[in-house]
Amino acid sequence: MSLESKELKKIITVLGSAGDFRMSVPEGTEGATKREYETSDGKKGTKTELAFKSVGGKISNVDFFDGDYGKNLMVTLDAGDDGAVTVSLGCSTPFGEDVLKKLPNIDMNEHVVLTPYAFEGDNGKPMKGVSITQGDVKIKNAFFDYDKKKNLLKYPAPEGDTSTFDADDWKMFFTTARKHTIKYAEENIVIQFGGVKKTELADGEDF
């Protein structure tokens, strides 16, 4: 399947409120449902979509796309009989950030399964991300050593007294940390692949 063909290109995104994958399809497609949406800038519309709990295949491309709503991580998988599908994730969303942190630990030569989730944790806080498995192995954050409780791969740590941090301070830190994971992916993962066409529509916004 050529990623240069808009007619054949399959883009899958995450609907954050539902915690599942969605793919826009023509009206009348079997199994599809209609959903009304409103974008962050107030635009309203209706989408006809297929919903998926997970998507699997061998990763054939990783790249980034600068869209109208920010930078998107684009992960293309060879989904067997279903052909190539591209999972588009906003880098500033919990789903995109989670995958960025796990990418370095993925064996690109083996089948991988991505499953988004969104639920309320025991502490009442929303838990969102993408579970990634290869066989019986659950892929972990490559930028943190859970046993030694320390950052890896030069992942930044907050500077200064965090007890004095306000919302803007934390926003600046998380932006810096996210840009670090993006840069790491660009320098160590994207170069392994050809990359998707930057002129193609990502359609990865979460609405």
TIRO-2110 file (N, C-alpha, C; in Angstrom, 1 decimal):
// TIRO-2110
0.8, -1.2, 0.0, N, 1, A
0.0, 0.0, 0.0, CA, 1, A
0.9, 1.2, 0.0, C, 1, A
0.6, 2.2, -0.9, N, 2, A
1.4, 3.4, -1.0, CA, 2, A
0.9, 4.4, 0.0, C, 2, A
1.7, 5.0, 0.8, N, 3, A
1.3, 6.1, 1.7, CA, 3, A
1.1, 7.4, 1.0, C, 3, A
1.4, 7.4, -0.3, N, 4, A
1.3, 8.7, -1.0, CA, 4, A
-0.1, 8.8, -1.6, C, 4, A
-0.9, 7.7, -1.5, N, 5, A
-2.3, 7.7, -2.1, CA, 5, A
-3.3, 8.0, -1.0, C, 5, A
-3.9, 9.2, -1.1, N, 6, A
-4.9, 9.6, -0.1, CA, 6, A
-6.1, 8.6, -0.1, C, 6, A
-6.4, 8.1, -1.3, N, 7, A
-7.6, 7.2, -1.3, CA, 7, A
-7.3, 5.9, -0.6, C, 7, A
-6.1, 5.4, -0.6, N, 8, A
-5.8, 4.1, 0.0, CA, 8, A
-5.3, 4.2, 1.5, C, 8, A
-4.8, 5.4, 1.8, N, 9, A
-4.1, 5.6, 3.1, CA, 9, A
-5.1, 5.4, 4.3, C, 9, A
-4.8, 4.6, 5.2, N, 10, A
-5.6, 4.3, 6.4, CA, 10, A
-5.0, 5.0, 7.6, C, 10, A
-5.7, 5.9, 8.2, N, 11, A
-5.2, 6.7, 9.3, CA, 11, A
-6.1, 6.3, 10.5, C, 11, A
-5.5, 5.9, 11.6, N, 12, A
-6.2, 5.5, 12.8, CA, 12, A
-5.8, 6.5, 13.9, C, 12, A
-6.7, 7.1, 14.6, N, 13, A
-6.4, 8.0, 15.7, CA, 13, A
-7.0, 7.5, 17.0, C, 13, A
-6.8, 8.1, 18.1, N, 14, A
-7.3, 7.8, 19.4, CA, 14, A
-8.4, 8.8, 19.8, C, 14, A
-9.6, 8.3, 20.2, N, 15, A
-10.6, 9.1, 20.8, CA, 15, A
-10.4, 9.1, 22.3, C, 15, A
-9.9, 10.2, 22.8, N, 16, A
-9.5, 10.2, 24.2, CA, 16, A
-10.6, 10.0, 25.2, C, 16, A
-11.8, 10.4, 24.9, N, 17, A
-12.9, 10.3, 25.8, CA, 17, A
-13.3, 8.8, 25.9, C, 17, A
-13.1, 8.0, 24.8, N, 18, A
-13.5, 6.6, 24.8, CA, 18, A
-12.3, 5.7, 25.1, C, 18, A
-11.1, 6.2, 24.8, N, 19, A
-10.0, 5.3, 25.0, CA, 19, A
-9.9, 4.2, 24.0, C, 19, A
-10.2, 4.5, 22.8, N, 20, A
-10.1, 3.4, 21.8, CA, 20, A
-9.7, 4.1, 20.4, C, 20, A
-9.3, 3.2, 19.5, N, 21, A
-8.9, 3.7, 18.2, CA, 21, A
-10.1, 4.0, 17.3, C, 21, A
-10.0, 5.0, 16.4, N, 22, A
-11.1, 5.3, 15.5, CA, 22, A
-10.5, 5.5, 14.1, C, 22, A
-11.2, 5.1, 13.1, N, 23, A
-10.8, 5.4, 11.7, CA, 23, A
-12.0, 5.9, 10.9, C, 23, A
-11.9, 7.1, 10.3, N, 24, A
-12.9, 7.7, 9.6, CA, 24, A
-13.1, 6.9, 8.3, C, 24, A
-14.4, 6.5, 8.0, N, 25, A
-14.7, 5.7, 6.8, CA, 25, A
-15.9, 6.4, 6.1, C, 25, A
-16.2, 6.0, 4.8, N, 26, A
-17.3, 6.5, 4.1, CA, 26, A
-18.7, 6.1, 4.8, C, 26, A
-19.6, 7.0, 4.7, N, 27, A
-20.9, 6.7, 5.3, CA, 27, A
-21.5, 5.4, 4.6, C, 27, A
-22.1, 4.6, 5.4, N, 28, A
-22.6, 3.3, 4.9, CA, 28, A
-21.7, 2.1, 5.1, C, 28, A
-20.5, 2.4, 5.6, N, 29, A
-19.5, 1.3, 5.8, CA, 29, A
-20.1, 0.4, 6.9, C, 29, A
-20.0, -0.9, 6.7, N, 30, A
-20.6, -1.9, 7.6, CA, 30, A
-19.8, -1.8, 9.0, C, 30, A
-20.6, -1.8, 10.0, N, 31, A
-20.0, -1.7, 11.4, CA, 31, A
-19.6, -0.3, 11.9, C, 31, A
-19.8, 0.7, 11.0, N, 32, A
-19.4, 2.1, 11.4, CA, 32, A
-20.5, 2.8, 12.1, C, 32, A
-20.2, 3.8, 12.9, N, 33, A
-21.2, 4.6, 13.6, CA, 33, A
-20.9, 6.0, 13.4, C, 33, A
-21.9, 6.9, 13.5, N, 34, A
-21.7, 8.3, 13.4, CA, 34, A
-21.4, 9.0, 14.7, C, 34, A
-20.6, 10.0, 14.7, N, 35, A
-20.3, 10.7, 16.0, CA, 35, A
-20.2, 12.2, 15.7, C, 35, A
-20.9, 13.0, 16.5, N, 36, A
-20.8, 14.4, 16.4, CA, 36, A
-19.6, 14.9, 17.2, C, 36, A
-18.9, 15.9, 16.7, N, 37, A
-17.7, 16.4, 17.4, CA, 37, A
-17.6, 17.9, 17.3, C, 37, A
-16.8, 18.4, 18.2, N, 38, A
-16.5, 19.9, 18.2, CA, 38, A
-15.0, 20.0, 18.5, C, 38, A
-14.3, 20.8, 17.6, N, 39, A
-12.9, 21.0, 17.7, CA, 39, A
-12.6, 22.0, 18.8, C, 39, A
-11.3, 22.1, 19.2, N, 40, A
-10.9, 23.1, 20.2, CA, 40, A
-11.2, 24.6, 19.8, C, 40, A
-11.3, 24.8, 18.4, N, 41, A
-11.5, 26.1, 18.0, CA, 41, A
-13.0, 26.3, 17.6, C, 41, A
-13.9, 25.4, 18.1, N, 42, A
-15.3, 25.6, 18.0, CA, 42, A
-16.0, 25.1, 16.7, C, 42, A
-15.2, 24.4, 15.9, N, 43, A
-15.8, 23.8, 14.6, CA, 43, A
-16.6, 22.6, 15.0, C, 43, A
-17.8, 22.4, 14.5, N, 44, A
-18.6, 21.2, 14.7, CA, 44, A
-18.8, 20.4, 13.4, C, 44, A
-19.0, 19.1, 13.6, N, 45, A
-19.2, 18.3, 12.5, CA, 45, A
-19.6, 16.9, 12.9, C, 45, A
-19.7, 16.0, 11.9, N, 46, A
-20.0, 14.6, 12.2, CA, 46, A
-19.0, 13.7, 11.4, C, 46, A
-18.6, 12.6, 12.1, N, 47, A
-17.7, 11.7, 11.5, CA, 47, A
-18.4, 10.3, 11.5, C, 47, A
-18.1, 9.5, 10.4, N, 48, A
-18.5, 8.1, 10.4, CA, 48, A
-17.2, 7.3, 10.6, C, 48, A
-17.3, 6.5, 11.7, N, 49, A
-16.0, 5.8, 12.1, CA, 49, A
-16.2, 4.3, 12.4, C, 49, A
-15.1, 3.6, 12.3, N, 50, A
-15.0, 2.3, 12.8, CA, 50, A
-14.2, 2.4, 14.1, C, 50, A
-14.5, 1.6, 15.1, N, 51, A
-13.8, 1.7, 16.4, CA, 51, A
-13.0, 0.4, 16.6, C, 51, A
-11.8, 0.5, 17.1, N, 52, A
-10.9, -0.7, 17.4, CA, 52, A
-10.4, -0.6, 18.8, C, 52, A
-10.4, -1.7, 19.5, N, 53, A
-9.7, -1.8, 20.8, CA, 53, A
-8.2, -1.8, 20.7, C, 53, A
-7.7, -2.4, 19.6, N, 54, A
-6.3, -2.5, 19.4, CA, 54, A
-5.9, -2.6, 18.0, C, 54, A
-4.7, -2.4, 17.7, N, 55, A
-4.2, -2.6, 16.3, CA, 55, A
-2.8, -3.3, 16.4, C, 55, A
-2.5, -4.2, 15.5, N, 56, A
-1.2, -4.9, 15.6, CA, 56, A
-0.6, -5.1, 14.3, C, 56, A
0.7, -5.3, 14.3, N, 57, A
1.5, -5.6, 13.1, CA, 57, A
2.9, -5.3, 13.3, C, 57, A
3.7, -5.4, 12.3, N, 58, A
5.1, -5.1, 12.3, CA, 58, A
5.3, -3.6, 11.9, C, 58, A
6.0, -2.8, 12.7, N, 59, A
6.2, -1.4, 12.4, CA, 59, A
7.0, -1.3, 11.2, C, 59, A
6.5, -0.5, 10.2, N, 60, A
7.2, -0.3, 8.9, CA, 60, A
7.7, 1.1, 8.8, C, 60, A
7.2, 2.0, 9.6, N, 61, A
7.6, 3.4, 9.5, CA, 61, A
7.3, 4.2, 10.8, C, 61, A
8.2, 5.1, 11.2, N, 62, A
7.9, 6.0, 12.3, CA, 62, A
8.3, 7.4, 11.8, C, 62, A
7.5, 8.3, 12.0, N, 63, A
7.8, 9.7, 11.6, CA, 63, A
6.9, 10.7, 12.3, C, 63, A
7.1, 12.0, 12.0, N, 64, A
6.3, 13.0, 12.6, CA, 64, A
5.7, 13.9, 11.6, C, 64, A
4.5, 14.5, 11.9, N, 65, A
3.8, 15.4, 11.0, CA, 65, A
3.4, 16.6, 11.8, C, 65, A
3.6, 17.8, 11.3, N, 66, A
3.2, 19.0, 11.9, CA, 66, A
1.8, 19.4, 11.3, C, 66, A
0.8, 19.2, 12.1, N, 67, A
-0.6, 19.5, 11.7, CA, 67, A
-1.1, 20.8, 12.2, C, 67, A
-2.4, 21.0, 12.0, N, 68, A
-3.0, 22.3, 12.4, CA, 68, A
-3.1, 22.3, 13.9, C, 68, A
-3.1, 21.1, 14.6, N, 69, A
-3.3, 21.1, 16.0, CA, 69, A
-2.0, 20.6, 16.8, C, 69, A
-0.9, 20.8, 16.1, N, 70, A
0.4, 20.5, 16.7, CA, 70, A
1.1, 19.3, 16.0, C, 70, A
2.2, 18.8, 16.6, N, 71, A
3.0, 17.8, 16.1, CA, 71, A
2.3, 16.4, 16.4, C, 71, A
2.3, 15.5, 15.4, N, 72, A
1.8, 14.2, 15.5, CA, 72, A
2.9, 13.2, 15.3, C, 72, A
2.8, 12.1, 16.2, N, 73, A
3.7, 10.9, 16.0, CA, 73, A
2.9, 10.0, 15.0, C, 73, A
3.6, 9.6, 14.0, N, 74, A
3.0, 8.7, 13.0, CA, 74, A
3.7, 7.4, 13.0, C, 74, A
2.9, 6.3, 13.4, N, 75, A
3.5, 5.0, 13.5, CA, 75, A
2.7, 4.1, 12.5, C, 75, A
3.4, 3.6, 11.4, N, 76, A
2.8, 2.8, 10.4, CA, 76, A
3.1, 1.3, 10.7, C, 76, A
2.0, 0.5, 10.6, N, 77, A
2.2, -0.9, 10.8, CA, 77, A
1.7, -1.7, 9.6, C, 77, A
2.3, -2.8, 9.4, N, 78, A
1.9, -3.8, 8.4, CA, 78, A
0.9, -4.7, 9.1, C, 78, A
-0.4, -4.5, 8.8, N, 79, A
-1.5, -5.2, 9.6, CA, 79, A
-1.9, -6.4, 8.8, C, 79, A
-1.1, -7.1, 8.1, N, 80, A
-1.4, -8.3, 7.4, CA, 80, A
-2.4, -8.1, 6.3, C, 80, A
-3.5, -8.9, 6.3, N, 81, A
-4.5, -8.8, 5.3, CA, 81, A
-5.2, -7.4, 5.2, C, 81, A
-5.1, -6.7, 6.3, N, 82, A
-5.7, -5.3, 6.3, CA, 82, A
-4.8, -4.3, 5.7, C, 82, A
-3.6, -4.7, 5.3, N, 83, A
-2.7, -3.8, 4.7, CA, 83, A
-2.0, -2.9, 5.7, C, 83, A
-1.4, -1.8, 5.2, N, 84, A
-0.7, -0.8, 6.1, CA, 84, A
-1.7, 0.1, 6.7, C, 84, A
-1.5, 0.4, 8.0, N, 85, A
-2.3, 1.4, 8.7, CA, 85, A
-1.4, 2.3, 9.5, C, 85, A
-1.7, 3.5, 9.5, N, 86, A
-0.9, 4.5, 10.3, CA, 86, A
-1.6, 5.0, 11.5, C, 86, A
-1.0, 4.8, 12.6, N, 87, A
-1.6, 5.3, 13.9, CA, 87, A
-1.0, 6.7, 14.1, C, 87, A
-1.9, 7.7, 14.2, N, 88, A
-1.6, 9.1, 14.3, CA, 88, A
-1.9, 9.6, 15.7, C, 88, A
-0.9, 10.0, 16.5, N, 89, A
-1.1, 10.4, 17.9, CA, 89, A
-0.5, 11.8, 18.1, C, 89, A
-1.3, 12.7, 18.7, N, 90, A
-0.8, 14.0, 19.0, CA, 90, A
0.3, 13.9, 20.1, C, 90, A
1.5, 14.5, 19.8, N, 91, A
2.6, 14.3, 20.7, CA, 91, A
2.3, 15.0, 22.1, C, 91, A
1.4, 15.9, 22.1, N, 92, A
1.1, 16.6, 23.4, CA, 92, A
0.0, 15.9, 24.2, C, 92, A
-0.5, 14.8, 23.6, N, 93, A
-1.6, 14.1, 24.3, CA, 93, A
-1.0, 13.0, 25.2, C, 93, A
-1.7, 12.5, 26.2, N, 94, A
-1.1, 11.4, 27.0, CA, 94, A
-0.8, 10.2, 26.2, C, 94, A
-1.6, 9.9, 25.1, N, 95, A
-1.4, 8.8, 24.3, CA, 95, A
-0.1, 8.9, 23.4, C, 95, A
0.2, 10.0, 22.8, N, 96, A
1.4, 10.3, 22.1, CA, 96, A
2.6, 10.3, 23.0, C, 96, A
2.5, 10.9, 24.1, N, 97, A
3.7, 11.0, 25.0, CA, 97, A
4.0, 9.6, 25.5, C, 97, A
3.0, 8.7, 25.8, N, 98, A
3.2, 7.4, 26.3, CA, 98, A
4.0, 6.5, 25.2, C, 98, A
3.5, 6.6, 24.0, N, 99, A
4.2, 5.8, 22.9, CA, 99, A
5.6, 6.4, 22.7, C, 99, A
5.8, 7.7, 22.7, N, 100, A
7.2, 8.2, 22.5, CA, 100, A
8.1, 7.7, 23.6, C, 100, A
7.7, 7.5, 24.8, N, 101, A
8.5, 7.0, 25.9, CA, 101, A
8.8, 5.5, 25.7, C, 101, A
8.0, 4.8, 25.0, N, 102, A
8.1, 3.3, 24.9, CA, 102, A
8.8, 2.9, 23.6, C, 102, A
8.8, 3.8, 22.6, N, 103, A
9.4, 3.5, 21.3, CA, 103, A
10.8, 2.8, 21.4, C, 103, A
11.7, 3.4, 22.2, N, 104, A
13.1, 2.8, 22.2, CA, 104, A
13.2, 1.4, 22.6, C, 104, A
12.2, 0.9, 23.4, N, 105, A
12.2, -0.5, 23.9, CA, 105, A
11.5, -1.5, 22.9, C, 105, A
10.9, -1.0, 21.8, N, 106, A
10.2, -1.9, 20.9, CA, 106, A
11.2, -2.5, 19.9, C, 106, A
11.1, -3.8, 19.7, N, 107, A
11.9, -4.5, 18.7, CA, 107, A
11.2, -4.3, 17.4, C, 107, A
11.7, -3.5, 16.5, N, 108, A
11.1, -3.2, 15.2, CA, 108, A
11.0, -4.4, 14.3, C, 108, A
11.6, -5.5, 14.6, N, 109, A
11.6, -6.6, 13.7, CA, 109, A
10.5, -7.6, 14.1, C, 109, A
9.8, -7.3, 15.2, N, 110, A
8.8, -8.2, 15.7, CA, 110, A
7.4, -7.6, 15.7, C, 110, A
6.4, -8.4, 15.7, N, 111, A
5.0, -8.0, 15.7, CA, 111, A
4.7, -7.3, 17.0, C, 111, A
3.9, -6.2, 17.0, N, 112, A
3.6, -5.4, 18.1, CA, 112, A
2.1, -5.1, 18.2, C, 112, A
1.6, -5.0, 19.4, N, 113, A
0.1, -4.7, 19.5, CA, 113, A
0.0, -3.4, 20.4, C, 113, A
-0.7, -2.4, 19.8, N, 114, A
-1.0, -1.2, 20.5, CA, 114, A
-2.5, -1.1, 21.0, C, 114, A
-2.7, -0.9, 22.3, N, 115, A
-4.0, -0.8, 22.8, CA, 115, A
-4.2, 0.5, 23.7, C, 115, A
-4.9, 1.4, 23.2, N, 116, A
-5.1, 2.6, 24.1, CA, 116, A
-6.0, 2.4, 25.2, C, 116, A
-5.9, 3.2, 26.3, N, 117, A
-6.8, 3.1, 27.4, CA, 117, A
-7.1, 4.4, 28.0, C, 117, A
-8.2, 4.5, 28.7, N, 118, A
-8.6, 5.8, 29.4, CA, 118, A
-9.6, 5.4, 30.5, C, 118, A
-9.2, 5.5, 31.7, N, 119, A
-10.0, 5.2, 32.9, CA, 119, A
-9.6, 6.1, 34.1, C, 119, A
-10.5, 6.0, 35.1, N, 120, A
-10.2, 6.8, 36.3, CA, 120, A
-9.4, 5.9, 37.3, C, 120, A
-8.3, 6.4, 37.7, N, 121, A
-7.5, 5.6, 38.7, CA, 121, A
-8.1, 5.6, 40.1, C, 121, A
-7.4, 4.8, 41.0, N, 122, A
-7.9, 4.7, 42.3, CA, 122, A
-7.9, 6.0, 43.1, C, 122, A
-7.0, 6.9, 42.6, N, 123, A
-6.9, 8.2, 43.2, CA, 123, A
-7.8, 9.3, 42.6, C, 123, A
-8.6, 8.8, 41.7, N, 124, A
-9.6, 9.7, 41.1, CA, 124, A
-9.1, 10.5, 39.9, C, 124, A
-7.8, 10.3, 39.6, N, 125, A
-7.2, 11.0, 38.5, CA, 125, A
-7.3, 10.1, 37.2, C, 125, A
-7.5, 10.8, 36.0, N, 126, A
-7.6, 10.1, 34.8, CA, 126, A
-6.3, 9.4, 34.4, C, 126, A
-6.4, 8.1, 34.0, N, 127, A
-5.3, 7.4, 33.5, CA, 127, A
-5.4, 7.1, 32.0, C, 127, A
-4.5, 7.7, 31.2, N, 128, A
-4.6, 7.6, 29.8, CA, 128, A
-3.2, 7.2, 29.2, C, 128, A
-3.2, 6.4, 28.2, N, 129, A
-2.0, 6.0, 27.6, CA, 129, A
-2.2, 4.9, 26.5, C, 129, A
-1.1, 4.3, 26.1, N, 130, A
-1.2, 3.2, 25.1, CA, 130, A
-0.4, 2.0, 25.6, C, 130, A
-1.1, 0.9, 25.9, N, 131, A
-0.4, -0.3, 26.3, CA, 131, A
0.2, -0.9, 25.0, C, 131, A
1.5, -1.3, 25.1, N, 132, A
2.2, -1.9, 24.0, CA, 132, A
2.8, -3.2, 24.4, C, 132, A
2.5, -4.3, 23.6, N, 133, A
3.0, -5.6, 23.9, CA, 133, A
3.6, -6.2, 22.7, C, 133, A
4.6, -7.1, 23.0, N, 134, A
5.2, -7.9, 21.9, CA, 134, A
5.3, -9.3, 22.5, C, 134, A
4.4, -10.2, 22.0, N, 135, A
4.2, -11.5, 22.6, CA, 135, A
3.7, -11.4, 24.0, C, 135, A
4.4, -11.9, 25.0, N, 136, A
4.0, -11.8, 26.4, CA, 136, A
4.7, -10.7, 27.1, C, 136, A
5.4, -9.9, 26.4, N, 137, A
6.2, -8.8, 27.0, CA, 137, A
5.5, -7.5, 26.9, C, 137, A
5.3, -6.8, 28.0, N, 138, A
4.7, -5.5, 28.0, CA, 138, A
5.8, -4.5, 28.0, C, 138, A
5.8, -3.6, 26.9, N, 139, A
6.8, -2.7, 26.8, CA, 139, A
6.7, -1.6, 27.8, C, 139, A
7.9, -1.2, 28.4, N, 140, A
7.9, -0.2, 29.5, CA, 140, A
8.5, 1.1, 29.0, C, 140, A
8.4, 2.1, 29.8, N, 141, A
9.0, 3.4, 29.5, CA, 141, A
10.5, 3.2, 29.5, C, 141, A
11.1, 3.6, 28.3, N, 142, A
12.5, 3.5, 28.1, CA, 142, A
13.3, 4.6, 28.8, C, 142, A
12.7, 5.6, 29.3, N, 143, A
13.3, 6.8, 29.8, CA, 143, A
13.4, 6.8, 31.4, C, 143, A
12.9, 5.6, 32.0, N, 144, A
12.9, 5.6, 33.4, CA, 144, A
13.2, 4.2, 33.9, C, 144, A
14.1, 4.0, 34.9, N, 145, A
14.4, 2.8, 35.5, CA, 145, A
13.6, 2.6, 36.7, C, 145, A
12.6, 1.7, 36.7, N, 146, A
11.6, 1.6, 37.8, CA, 146, A
12.3, 1.0, 39.0, C, 146, A
13.3, 0.1, 38.9, N, 147, A
13.9, -0.5, 40.0, CA, 147, A
14.8, 0.5, 40.8, C, 147, A
15.6, 1.3, 40.0, N, 148, A
16.5, 2.2, 40.6, CA, 148, A
15.9, 3.6, 40.8, C, 148, A
14.7, 3.8, 40.3, N, 149, A
14.0, 5.0, 40.4, CA, 149, A
14.8, 6.2, 39.9, C, 149, A
15.3, 6.1, 38.6, N, 150, A
16.1, 7.2, 38.1, CA, 150, A
15.8, 7.3, 36.6, C, 150, A
16.0, 8.5, 36.0, N, 151, A
15.8, 8.7, 34.6, CA, 151, A
16.9, 8.1, 33.8, C, 151, A
16.5, 7.7, 32.5, N, 152, A
17.5, 7.2, 31.6, CA, 152, A
17.5, 8.0, 30.3, C, 152, A
18.4, 7.7, 29.4, N, 153, A
18.5, 8.3, 28.1, CA, 153, A
18.5, 9.8, 28.2, C, 153, A
19.1, 10.4, 29.2, N, 154, A
19.3, 11.8, 29.4, CA, 154, A
17.9, 12.5, 29.6, C, 154, A
16.9, 11.8, 30.0, N, 155, A
15.6, 12.4, 30.2, CA, 155, A
15.7, 13.5, 31.3, C, 155, A
15.2, 14.7, 31.0, N, 156, A
15.4, 15.8, 32.0, CA, 156, A
14.7, 15.6, 33.3, C, 156, A
15.2, 16.3, 34.3, N, 157, A
14.5, 16.3, 35.6, CA, 157, A
14.2, 17.8, 35.9, C, 157, A
13.2, 18.0, 36.7, N, 158, A
12.8, 19.4, 37.0, CA, 158, A
14.0, 20.1, 37.7, C, 158, A
14.3, 21.3, 37.4, N, 159, A
15.3, 22.1, 38.0, CA, 159, A
14.7, 23.1, 39.1, C, 159, A
15.4, 23.1, 40.3, N, 160, A
14.9, 24.0, 41.3, CA, 160, A
14.0, 23.3, 42.3, C, 160, A
13.4, 24.0, 43.2, N, 161, A
12.5, 23.5, 44.2, CA, 161, A
11.1, 23.3, 43.7, C, 161, A
10.8, 22.0, 43.4, N, 162, A
9.5, 21.8, 42.8, CA, 162, A
8.3, 22.1, 43.7, C, 162, A
8.6, 22.2, 45.0, N, 163, A
7.5, 22.6, 45.9, CA, 163, A
7.0, 24.0, 45.6, C, 163, A
7.8, 24.8, 44.9, N, 164, A
7.4, 26.2, 44.6, CA, 164, A
6.8, 26.3, 43.2, C, 164, A
6.8, 25.2, 42.5, N, 165, A
6.3, 25.2, 41.1, CA, 165, A
4.8, 25.5, 41.0, C, 165, A
4.5, 26.4, 40.0, N, 166, A
3.1, 26.6, 39.7, CA, 166, A
2.8, 25.9, 38.4, C, 166, A
1.6, 26.1, 37.9, N, 167, A
1.1, 25.4, 36.7, CA, 167, A
2.0, 25.7, 35.5, C, 167, A
2.4, 26.9, 35.4, N, 168, A
3.2, 27.3, 34.3, CA, 168, A
4.6, 26.7, 34.4, C, 168, A
5.2, 26.6, 35.6, N, 169, A
6.5, 25.9, 35.7, CA, 169, A
6.4, 24.5, 35.3, C, 169, A
5.4, 23.8, 35.7, N, 170, A
5.2, 22.4, 35.3, CA, 170, A
5.0, 22.2, 33.8, C, 170, A
4.2, 23.2, 33.3, N, 171, A
4.0, 23.1, 31.8, CA, 171, A
5.2, 23.3, 31.0, C, 171, A
6.1, 24.2, 31.5, N, 172, A
7.4, 24.4, 30.8, CA, 172, A
8.3, 23.1, 30.9, C, 172, A
8.3, 22.5, 32.1, N, 173, A
9.1, 21.3, 32.3, CA, 173, A
8.6, 20.2, 31.4, C, 173, A
7.3, 19.9, 31.4, N, 174, A
6.7, 18.8, 30.6, CA, 174, A
6.9, 19.0, 29.1, C, 174, A
6.9, 20.3, 28.7, N, 175, A
7.2, 20.6, 27.3, CA, 175, A
8.6, 20.3, 26.9, C, 175, A
9.5, 20.6, 27.8, N, 176, A
10.9, 20.3, 27.6, CA, 176, A
11.2, 18.8, 27.6, C, 176, A
10.5, 18.1, 28.5, N, 177, A
10.7, 16.6, 28.5, CA, 177, A
10.1, 16.0, 27.3, C, 177, A
8.9, 16.5, 26.8, N, 178, A
8.3, 15.9, 25.6, CA, 178, A
9.2, 16.2, 24.4, C, 178, A
9.8, 17.4, 24.3, N, 179, A
10.7, 17.7, 23.2, CA, 179, A
11.9, 16.8, 23.2, C, 179, A
12.3, 16.4, 24.4, N, 180, A
13.5, 15.5, 24.5, CA, 180, A
13.2, 14.1, 23.9, C, 180, A
12.0, 13.6, 24.2, N, 181, A
11.6, 12.3, 23.7, CA, 181, A
11.4, 12.3, 22.1, C, 181, A
10.9, 13.5, 21.6, N, 182, A
10.7, 13.7, 20.2, CA, 182, A
12.1, 13.7, 19.5, C, 182, A
13.0, 14.4, 20.1, N, 183, A
14.3, 14.5, 19.5, CA, 183, A
15.0, 13.2, 19.5, C, 183, A
14.8, 12.4, 20.6, N, 184, A
15.5, 11.1, 20.7, CA, 184, A
14.9, 10.2, 19.6, C, 184, A
13.6, 10.3, 19.4, N, 185, A
13.0, 9.4, 18.3, CA, 185, A
13.5, 9.9, 16.9, C, 185, A
13.6, 11.1, 16.7, N, 186, A
14.1, 11.6, 15.4, CA, 186, A
15.5, 11.2, 15.1, C, 186, A
16.3, 11.2, 16.1, N, 187, A
17.7, 10.9, 15.9, CA, 187, A
18.0, 9.4, 16.0, C, 187, A
17.2, 8.6, 16.6, N, 188, A
17.5, 7.2, 16.8, CA, 188, A
16.5, 6.2, 16.2, C, 188, A
15.3, 6.6, 15.9, N, 189, A
14.3, 5.7, 15.4, CA, 189, A
13.8, 6.1, 14.0, C, 189, A
13.4, 7.3, 13.8, N, 190, A
12.9, 7.8, 12.5, CA, 190, A
13.9, 7.4, 11.4, C, 190, A
15.2, 7.6, 11.7, N, 191, A
16.2, 7.4, 10.7, CA, 191, A
16.3, 5.9, 10.2, C, 191, A
15.7, 5.0, 11.0, N, 192, A
15.7, 3.6, 10.5, CA, 192, A
14.7, 3.4, 9.4, C, 192, A
13.8, 4.4, 9.2, N, 193, A
12.7, 4.2, 8.2, CA, 193, A
12.8, 5.3, 7.1, C, 193, A
12.0, 5.1, 6.1, N, 194, A
11.9, 6.1, 5.0, CA, 194, A
11.2, 7.4, 5.4, C, 194, A
10.2, 7.3, 6.3, N, 195, A
9.4, 8.4, 6.7, CA, 195, A
8.2, 8.7, 5.8, C, 195, A
7.1, 9.1, 6.4, N, 196, A
5.9, 9.4, 5.7, CA, 196, A
6.0, 10.8, 5.0, C, 196, A
5.2, 11.0, 4.0, N, 197, A
5.3, 12.3, 3.3, CA, 197, A
4.7, 13.4, 4.1, C, 197, A
5.5, 14.5, 4.3, N, 198, A
5.1, 15.6, 5.2, CA, 198, A
3.9, 16.3, 4.6, C, 198, A
3.7, 16.2, 3.3, N, 199, A
2.6, 16.9, 2.7, CA, 199, A
1.2, 16.2, 2.8, C, 199, A
1.3, 14.9, 3.4, N, 200, A
0.0, 14.2, 3.6, CA, 200, A
-0.7, 14.7, 4.8, C, 200, A
-2.0, 14.5, 4.8, N, 201, A
-2.9, 14.9, 5.9, CA, 201, A
-2.8, 13.9, 7.0, C, 201, A
-2.4, 14.4, 8.2, N, 202, A
-2.3, 13.5, 9.3, CA, 202, A
-3.6, 13.1, 9.9, C, 202, A
-4.5, 14.0, 10.1, N, 203, A
-5.9, 13.8, 10.6, CA, 203, A
-5.7, 13.1, 12.0, C, 203, A
-4.8, 13.6, 12.8, N, 204, A
-4.6, 12.9, 14.1, CA, 204, A
-5.1, 13.7, 15.3, C, 204, A
-5.9, 14.7, 15.1, N, 205, A
-6.4, 15.5, 16.2, CA, 205, A
-7.5, 14.7, 17.0, C, 205, A
-7.5, 14.9, 18.3, N, 206, A
-8.4, 14.2, 19.1, CA, 206, A
-9.7, 14.9, 19.3, C, 206, A
-10.6, 14.7, 18.4, N, 207, A
-12.0, 15.3, 18.6, CA, 207, A
-13.0, 14.4, 17.9, C, 207, A
END
